[in-house]
């Protein structure tokens, strides 16, 4: 089983974590992995932003 360090954070919390660490590629990849577990449009939008940065 894969560990999910951001579980059970919601999308609002994940968005808040994103801005201060937008230059940390490892963090962004972990965040993308977590967002892949979310099915909302908001999660998909944030994933798109992260992929553009990486």
N, C-alpha and C positions, 0 to 999 in steps of 0.2 A: 504494500500500500504506500502510495506517495504521501509525503508529509505536506501539509498545507499550512504554512506559517501565518497566513492571514485569515484562516478560518477561525471564527465565524463572522469576520468583519463584513459589513455591508458595503455597497458601492460608494456611498458617501464617504465612509472612512478610507476606502481605497483611493478615492480621488484626492482626499486630503493628504495621504501619504506620498502621492505622486510628485507634487511640485517641489518639495524640499530635496528630493533625491533624484531629480530628473537627469542628473549627470552620472549616476551610478548604474552602469550597464547591467551588472549582476542583479541589482535590486529590480531593475525594470524587467529583466527576463523572468524573475520570480513572480513579479506582479502580473505579467502576461500569462504565466502558467495558472495563476489563481483566477484570473479573469476568464480563462477558458472554461472554468467550472460554472460561470454565471451565464444566464441566458437572456438577460435584459438588453435592450437596445443601448442603454447607457453604458453597460459593460463592453459591448461591442465597439461603441464610439471611443471609449478610453483605450481599448486595445489598439485601435487604429492609430491613435495619437502616439502611443508607446512605440509601435512598429516604425512610425515615421522618424522618431527620435533615434532609435537604434540603427 
